[in-house]
Amino acid sequence: MGNLLGNGKFEIEADGVKIMVSEHTVQDQQVYRLIFNDKRPPLVITRASTWHGKTWTSIPQGRQQEAETFGQIVTQYLDRR
């Protein structure tokens, strides 16, 4: 297992759902773990570079739509801090 360091926590909201976000560094990559207050499973997301530019993706893959949606909200939060 790689180096796992906690970098910070913050809360965001989307469509009335509160989401606790914790930022981590895993093998020199920033990942974000999202815990939802509506009982859905936690989601881990990271930024990925593709031919079409940077995008958010879920780890493990399979929740791409949520990764893109909530990743945009995380980006907005990070740009403001």
RAHU-V94938 format. One record per residue. N is the residue number from 1. RES is the residue in one letter. D_CENTER is the distance of its C-alpha to the mean C-alpha in Angstrom with 2 decimals. Layout:
[[N/RES/D_CENTER] [N/RES/D_CENTER]]
//
This chain:
[[1/M/19.60] [2/G/18.18] [3/N/17.87] [4/L/15.23] [5/L/15.23] [6/G/13.57] [7/N/12.98] [8/G/12.42] [9/K/11.34] [10/F/11.25] [11/E/11.55] [12/I/10.90] [13/E/12.94] [14/A/13.18] [15/D/16.52] [16/G/17.72] [17/V/14.94] [18/K/13.71] [19/I/10.23] [20/M/10.05] [21/V/7.04] [22/S/8.14] [23/E/7.82] [24/H/9.80] [25/T/11.96] [26/V/13.09] [27/Q/16.12] [28/D/15.52] [29/Q/12.01] [30/Q/9.01] [31/V/6.18] [32/Y/3.69] [33/R/5.43] [34/L/5.92] [35/I/9.71] [36/F/11.62] [37/N/15.21] [38/D/16.61] [39/K/16.79] [40/R/14.58] [41/P/13.16] [42/P/9.94] [43/L/7.04] [44/V/5.46] [45/I/3.80] [46/T/5.75] [47/R/8.35] [48/A/11.61] [49/S/15.06] [50/T/17.33] [51/W/20.82] [52/H/19.56] [53/G/17.40] [54/K/13.75] [55/T/11.30] [56/W/7.79] [57/T/8.35] [58/S/7.80] [59/I/9.38] [60/P/12.09] [61/Q/12.77] [62/G/14.00] [63/R/11.42] [64/Q/11.22] [65/Q/12.15] [66/E/9.47] [67/A/6.77] [68/E/8.99] [69/T/9.74] [70/F/6.75] [71/G/5.45] [72/Q/9.02] [73/I/9.02] [74/V/6.59] [75/T/8.99] [76/Q/11.87] [77/Y/11.29] [78/L/11.12] [79/D/14.13] [80/R/16.03] [81/R/15.92]]
//
